Amino acid sequence: MTRMPPGRREVYPSRRATGERRGPSFGPRLNVSVPISIGLPLLVVGLALLLAAYSSGRIVFLVAGAAALAVGLTAFASGKRL
């Protein structure tokens, strides 16, 4: 394989050229990492379930909302880029 001219650059450089591995993402266009894209909706669902638990008084909504909120917050906090 021949070398590229110095004026050209690779569109998708090899792993060796970029250094360390990147985290999972939905691509360079959206620039949103997978933990954030999963964690943010879980935060919203958890808050909605907590509001439903407050208005209805059902313990099931309270437990499910607290669990969804905790998992969403953990996933959202572990994301590297937004």
N, C-alpha and C positions, 0 to 999 in steps of 0.2 A: 504494500500500500504506500502510495507516495504522500509526501507531506503537503499540506495546504500552503498556498502563498501567504506571506505575512499579512497582507491586507485583508484577507478573508478571516472570518471567525466562524466557529461552529454554532449552529442554532441550538442544538442540545449537546453541550460538551460532555465528554465521558466522565465517569465517576473519578477517575484518576486526576482529571484536570480540575474538578470542583472541590476536591478535598474530602471532607466527611460527608456521610450520607445525610440526606434531608429527611424530615418527617413526612408522614403521609399527608397529601393535600389534594385538592380538586384541580390542581393545575396552576400554571403561572398567571392565567388570565383572571381568575377569581381571587387568588391570594388569600384564601380562607382555609385554615387547617381543619382536619377531620374532627379533632376533639372539640373545637369551638362550634362547628356546625352541628354537632350532636348535643353539646352541653347547653347551648343557648335555647333551643326548643324545649329541652327538659326543664330549664329554669322557668320558662313561661308556663308550661303545663303544671309544674309544681305549685307555682303561685296561684294558678286558676283553681287547682284542687284545694289549696288552703282557703281560698275565698269561699269555695263551695262548702267546705267543712264549717267555716264560720257562720254562713247563712243558714245551713240546714242542721247543724249540730250533730252530724254523723261522724263517728269515729273512723270509719273506713276511709273517708275522704281526707281526714287529718293524717292518718298513717301513710296513705299513698302519696299525698302531697308532700309530706316531709321527706319521704324516700326519694321521690323524683327531684325535689329541690336539692337534696344532698348529692345525688349522683350527678345532676346537671352542674352544680357548682364545682364539684371535683373535676369533671370533664372539661368544663370551661376554663378552669384555672390551670389545667395541665397543657393547654394549647400554647404554641410558641408564637404564632403570628395571627394578626387579624387584618 
